[in-house]
Amino acid sequence: MRRIAKATAGLAVVALAATACAGETKNAGGSDGDPIIFGAGGPVSSLDPIFASDGENLRMTRQVYDTLIEHDGMEMVPGVAESWDQSDDGLDWTFKLREGVKFSDGADLDGEAVCANYERWAAFTGVYPDMTYYWTNLWGAEEDTNFKGCEADGLDVTISIKKYSANYPGVFSLGAFALMSPKAIEQIDDTEATDASKLPAYTQEVGITAGSGAFTIDSWDHNAGEVTLKRNEDYWGEPAKAETIILKSIENEQTRRQALISGEIHGYDLVSPADAADLKEKGFNVPERDPFNILYLGMSQQANEDLQDVEVRKAFAQAIDRQAIVDTIMAPGATTTDQFMPEGVNGYNPDVPAIEHDVEAAKKAIEDAGVAGEEFEFCYPTQVVRPYMPNPEDIFERIKADLEEAGVTISPKPIVWDEFLKDYQQGKCQMYLVGWTGDFNEAYNFVGTWFASESDEWGFDNADIFDTVNAAGSEPDPEKRAELMKEANAEIMEFMPGVPISSSPPSLIFSEEIDPPTTSPLTQENFAEMGWK
C-alpha cells in the first residue's frame, strides 16, 4: 500500500494521440490467447512476496503465490490450507494442507515447504528487517520476533508463536506471507543485501522465485513497467480464464483513463470518482468495492508543541467540514467516520460522540488556546492516488480552507509519496493526510497499527490508551476483545490524536469486453476470474 513510480511521458503522448485520432472508443473484443492489460497505479518492486509492502506489488503477488488462508469478501476461507485450528491459548496454529499442490518449479507444497518459508523469514538479520515491512511489524525481528517455531508432518504443519495477538489468524492471509518454493529458497542468499534501500538482485529477475498460484511470471520489462503473467496450467484450483495478463505501470490516473479509452489497456484501479459516472455512461464496467478503509488527518505532537493541547486538536476537528469532503470529492457511498476504523468492524463504539462541524466553536477554542494566527505545517502526498484518498490535493485544499477560516495559518508541504511516507512516519510533519486499508477484518489491524505504543508519527505518550489497546490486542476471546476495543476507541477519541475523516468505496474499471473479477473490500481481487467475454 505504499509505493508508486513515474510513468513515461511517451505513454501519455501515445494514449492522448490515440484518443485524438479515434475519439472516445472502447476496446475491441479479444480471445483467450490475447493478453488482458491492466493499468496499475505503480510498479512491481519485488518478485519475492516478503519484500512487498504496497498494493501494486501485492496485486501481482496474489496472482502468482498462495497463502495459507484467503478471503471471500471479509470472511477468512481456506487457501492452500483446507482447514486450520488453534490451541486454547492461541499460541499454536495447526494447518491441514491441500493434497497434491505443487509449486510451478515442481516442488511439493507440504508442511516442510511452509516451515522453510516461515523459518527463513524469522531468521532475517542485518538490513533485512528494515526491508520486510509486514514481517517486522506483525511478527517482530531477531530477538523481538513473535515466531517460536514450525513443525511439519506431511500435510500437517503447526506454527507456534510466543505471545497471542488479535492479528492471528489474519496474518496467515497476507500477501506478503505468500509461500515460495523451497527449491527457490535454497538458491537465495539472505545475506546478499547490505543496503536497506536496495533489494537483492534475485527479486528483480525472473527465474528463481516460484509460487503455486493461478499464474506464473513470464517476464518483467523494467523499462516499460510491465510484468507479464501466464496461466499456470498445473494450478491446483480453477484454471485462470485468461492465458496472459500484463500488469502495466501507469502512474497518472488521467493517463490511465486515456489509455483505457484508446484501447491500450483493458482496465485499471482507483478510477476517479469524477470520471466513474461519465465512463459508466460510455459503456465501461465500473464495479465498486465495499469500503474498508480510513482517511485521517494525523498530527505529530512532537513536531509542534501547540498540538499537545487537546483543545487545539478538538478545535481542528470541529473546523473541518468532513461531510463536504465526502459530498464533493469522495466516491458515492463514502461516509464520514468518527473513529479510527470503519463502522461495522467488531469493536466500533456507537456511543462515541460524533464530531460536530462548528466553525464558531472552533474559532473560540483556537482563540482561548492562544494559537489564533499561528502557522501549522501541513504535509500531503503528491503523484499518488490511494483507495481512501482519490485526490490528495483537493482534500488538502478543503481542509486548509476550513482550518484557516477557524483562525490559524496553514503552510502547505506537498511531498512525493515515497518521501512523504518516510517524513510523516519519522515525525517530520506537524500535520499530514494519509489513511489505511484494512488487511483483514480485525479492529486491532486498524487501531493497533497506530495506538499500541509511542511513535514519532503521532508524537505522544499515553499509557492509558496504549494499555487498553494492547489489552484488546492480547485478548483471545472475540467478544471480550470487542468490548475492550470499544473502550479503546472511546479513550482515543476523547484524546483526539488526529481527525478521522471518511471511509470510501474505491472503484475498478474495465472495458465492456472484459468479464471482471469479483471485487474485494480488501483490494484482493483474484485475476484468475478475469477473462474476455
N, C-alpha and C positions, 0 to 999 in steps of 0.2 A: 504493500500500500504506500509505496514511497517514491520511487524514482521515475523520472520522465526525461527523455532526451530530445535533442533537436532533430526535426525532420529536415531534409534538404530543401533548399529553395527551389530546386528543379522540380520536385514533386508538386509543389504548389503551382508552379507555372504550367506544368503538364496538365494538372487537374483543371485549372481555370481555363486553359486553352481549349481543352476538350469540351468544357461546358459552353464556351463561347460558340464553338462550331456546331455542337449538337443540340443546344438548348437543354432544358431540364428533362432529360430522358432517363429511363430506368434501365437496369441491366437486362440484357437478353438472357434467355434461359440457358442452362448448362446441362451436362450429363454427368454421370457418376465419375467418369475419368477426368473431368475438368476440375481444376483447383477452385476451392472457395477461398477468397481472400478477405481476411478480417482486418480492419484497420485498428490497430492497437494504439492506445494513448501514449505509449512509451516503449522502449526497447526491452528485450530479454537481456538480463545481465549475467546469468549463470545457468549452465546446463545441469548443475548439481543442486537439487532442491534445498539442501540445508543452508545454502547461502542466499536463498530467495527471501526478500522482505517487502517486496512491492507487489501490487495487484497484477501488473502485466506479466511479471516473471511467474507468479503463482498461477496465472491463467494457463500458461504453457505447461507448467509442472503438472497440473491436474489432468492434462490430456495424455501425458506420457508415463506418469508414475502413479502408483496406487498407495493409499493409506489404509491403515487397519480398519478405521471407521470412516464412513462417509455421511453425507446429509441428504435427506429428502425434504426439501424446504428447510424448516427449522429443526426437524427431528433427526437425531443420530440413528443411522442404519448401518447394517453390515457393509464393510468394504471388502478387503481381501480376508478379513476375519469374519467368518459367518456367524460367530457369536462371541460374547465376552462376559466376564463376571469379575466381581471384586470381592476381596476379603472383607470381613465385618469392619475392620479398622480402616479400610480404604487404602491400604499400603501395598497390596499385591493385586495386579491386574492380569487375569488369565484370558488368553485369546485362543479360540479354535479356528485355525486357518482353513480356507477352502482347499479342497483336494485338486491337484492337477494344475495349479497355477505356475507358470514359468515366466521368467524374465525374457526379454527379447533376444538376449545373448545365449539362451538355452539353459541357464541356471534355474534350479528349483526355488520357488518362493516357499520356504518352510520355516520352522522355528529358528533354525540356525541362521538363516538369512536375516530374519528380523533382529536377532541378537547382534549380528555383525554390524547392522546399522546403528542400533542404539548404543552399543559399546564403543563404536567409533566416535559418535558424537560426544559421548561423555568423556572421552579421552582427550578432547581438544585442549591444547595449551598454547602458550605464546600469543600470537595475534589472532588466532582462530576464534576465541570467544568474542572478540570485537567485531568479527565478520559474520557471525551467526546470530543475528538479531533475535529470532524466535527461540532458539535453543537457550541462549544465555538468559533471556528474560523470563522464560517459562520453566526451565529446568535448572538454571544456575550453571556455573562453570567451575572447573577444577575442584578445590576443596569445598566450595559452596554448592556443588551440584546436589540436586534432589534425587538423582538417579542412584539407586542402590545396587541393582544387578538385573541380569536377564538369564533365564533358564529355558532351554528348549528340549522338547521331547517329541520328535517327529513334527506333526502339525499343531501341537500344543506349545504355547510359549507364555511364560509368565514374566512380566516386567514389574520389578519391585521399586518402590520409592521410599525415601526416608521419612517424609512428613506429608500428611494428607493436605490436599488443596482442592478447592472447588474447580480448579482448572481441569481436573480429571473427571471423566474420560475425554473431555473436549480436545485436549492436546493431541490425542491419538488420531484426530481427524484433520489436523492442519497440514496443508500442502508442503510446508517446509520440512515436515517429518515424513514425507513420502519415501517409500523404500526403493533402494537402489540395489542392483545385482551384486552379490558377494564377489563375483568374478571381477566386476569393475572396482570394487573396494580394494581388492588385492593389488590392483595396478596403481593405486593412488598413494602418493607420499604426503602425509598430513603434517610434514614439517617444511614443505616447499615454500609456503608463504611466509615472508618476514615483514611485510608492509601491509597493514590492515586496509589500505586503500587500493590494493591490487590483488585481485582474486587469482588463485592458482591457474596455471596455463590450461590444464585439462578441462576446466569449467568453460573454456572459450572455444573448444574444438569438438566437433562431432566425432565419435568413435570409441570413447572409453565408457561413458555413462550409459546405463541401460535400465529401463523400467519394465513394468508389466502391464502398462495401461493400454488403452484402445488405439494409441498412435505410437509411432517411433519417430525419432528426429532424423530426418533425411539430410538436411543441410542447414547451414546458418551463414547467410551473407551479411557480414557485419556492416559493410559499406552501404548496402541497400536497406539495412534494418529489417531483414526478412528471415524468419525461421520457417522452414518447410517441414510439415508433419505428414507422414504417410500412414495409411491404415495398417495396423498390426494384424496380420492375417492369422496369427496364432493367439489372439486375445482370448482370455477365458470367458469373457462375458459376451453381451450382444455386440456384434461387429459394428464398426463405425459406418454410418451411411455414406459419408464422403471418402473417396480414396485419398484425396490430398487436401490439406488445409494450409494456407500460408498466413502467418501472423506478420503483418506489415506495420512497422512503427511509423505513425504519423502524429506528430506532437499537437499540431493545431486543430482544434475542433472544426473550424470553418474549412480547413483544408481537407479534413476527413469527410465533411459534408459534400464538398465539391467532388471528391474522389468517388463517393457513393453515387452521386447523381450522374457522373460521367460514365460509370460502369467500371472504373478502375478497381474498386473494391466492392464487396457484396454485403458488408455490414460493419458496424463499429459500436463501441460502448460510450456511455456518458453523453448521449445526444443532448444538446442544449434545450432546456425547456422552451425557449423562444422558437426553436426550429421544429420541435416534435410535432406540433399540431399541423404546421404547414406541410411537412414531409408526409405525414399520415394522409392528408388530403390528396397528395400526389400519388398515393398508392403504395408507399413504403410501409413495411410492417414495423410497428413501434411497441414491442412488448415491454411492460413495466414490471419492475421488481417491487415486492413489498418492502417498505422502509425498515431498515435495521441499522441505523447509523445515527450519529450525533454531530452536529456542528456547534462549536462553542467559542466564546471569547475567553482566552486564557490570560492570566495576569501573574507576573512574577513579582512577589513582594520584596525579593532581594534586589531586584533591578530598579525599583522605585519605592522609596520609603513611604510615600503618600498612599501607596496601595496596601500598606499594612493596616490602614484604618478600615475596619469592616463597614463603617457608614459610607465611606467613599465607594467601596466596591458595590454596596447595595444601591447607592445613588446611580452608579453607572448602569446597573441592571434595570433600574426604573426608567432611565433615559432612553434606552434602546427600544425602538418600536419593532419588536420581533415579528409581530403579525404582518406588518408592512413588508418585511423581508420575505416572509413566506408567500404573501399575496403577489408580489411584483417580480420576484427573482426565482423562487423555487418552482419545481415541477408541481402540477396538480396532484393533490394527495399529500403534500407536505403539511406538517403541523408544527406549531411551536411546542417546546418541551420545557418543563420546569425542573428537571433533574438531569443528571449526567448519564442517562440511559434512556432508551426508547420506552414509551408507555407499553405495557404488556409483558415486559420481561419480569420474571418472578423475582420480586424484591423491590419493584417500583412502589413508591409510597403515595397513595392517593390523598393522604392527609397533609402532605407538604403544601404550604400556601403557594398559590400561583404568583408569579412575578407580574405585578401590575405595571403597565406603562403609564407613567405620571411625570411629565416634564417639570411641572411646577414643584412637585415634591423633590425631584432630583436636584433642581436648581437650589432650593433651600438647603438641602443636605450638603451640597457642594460648598455653598457659602458658609454654612455653620462649621464645616470641617477646615475652612481656611485654604481651600485649593482652587477657588474661583480664579480663572485666568491662567492657572498653572499649565505647563506643557507636559503632555504624555506621549511618549514614542509608541507607535503602533506598527508592528510588523505584519505584513501579509504576503502570501506567496504569489509568484508570477509564473507564467509558462506552465500552467498546470490546471487540470480540472479534476475534481475528486467526486466520488458518489454523493457526498454530503455537501459539496461546495461547487455548484455548477459555474459560478462566475465570481472568483475571489475579489476582483477589483470593484465590481458593482456592490458586493456585500460590504466591503470595507468602506466605500464612499457613503453608503447609507448609514452605517454605524458612526462614522466620523461626523456626519452632519448632525445626528442625534446627540452625540456627546458634546459637540460644540454649542448646540442650542441650549444645552444644560449648563454651560458656563466654563468649560475647560478648552484648552487648545490641543489639537491633535497634530503630531508630527509624523507624517507618513514615512514608512520604511519598507518599500517593496523589495523583495528578495527572491531570487531564483530558487525553485523548490528544494533542490538538494541542499543548498546553503541555508535556506530557511529552516529546514529540519534541524540542522546542527545548531543554528543560533538559538532557536527557542528552547530546545532541549537542554542547552548549556546555560540557560538563564540570561541570555544576552538581549532578550526582547522584553520590554516593560509590559506590553500587551501584544497579543498575537491571535490570529484567526486560523483555526485548524479544527480537526474532527477525528472521528473514528468509526470504522465499520466493524461490527462485531465479528469475531472469528467463529464463535459458536454461541448457542443460546444459554448464556450464563451471566448473571448480573456482575459477578466478580471480574469477568473479562472486560467489563467497562470500568466500574468503579475501582477495582483493584489495580488496574493499569495506571491510574493517576494518584490514588489517595491511600495506598497501603504503607507508604513511607515518605520521608522527606526527599524532595527532588529539586534540582535547580530550576526546572521549568515553572514550578509553582512558587518555590522560594519561601515556604512556611514550614513550621514545625508545630503540629497539633497532635499531641499524644492521644487525646480522646478520640479523634477521628481515626487515626491510624489503628488504635486498639480495636475499635468497633469494626472497621473494615477487615482487619486480619482475623478477628473472631468469626466473622461471617465466612471468610475465605477458608477457614480451617474446620468448619462445621460440616460433618458428613451428611447429616440429616437435611434433606432439601427444604422441608417446611420450617425447621428451626433456622436454617441459613437465610431463608427469605425474610423472616421476621427480623433477624439481625441486620440484614441489608436495608430493610425499611428504616431501622434506627439510624444506620449509617447515612442514608440519604437525607433524613431529617437534620442530622448534625452538619452534614456537608452544606446544605442549602441555607442553614442558619448562619454558617461561617462565610458562605458565598465566596469561594476562592476564585471563581470565574463566573461567566454567564452562559448557561446552556441556551442555545438559540432555537434549533429546529431539528427535525428528523424528516428526511425526504426520500421519495422513491426514485432512484436513478433508472434511466431508460436505456435499453439497447435499441438498435435499429437495423433492419435488414431489407434487402431487395425483395420485391414481391415474389421473385423466383426461388427464394430460399425458404425451406422449412426450418424454422429456428429451433434452438434448444429450449427446454423448459427453463424459465427464469429462476434464479436463486436469490433470496434476500441477502445471502452471504456473498453474493457475486461469485458463486462457484459453479458456473454453467458447465455442463458436460457437452463438449462439442461433438462427441460421437453421435449425439442425437440430431445433429445439424446436417442437412443434405439438400440437394436440389429437389424441387417439387416435381 
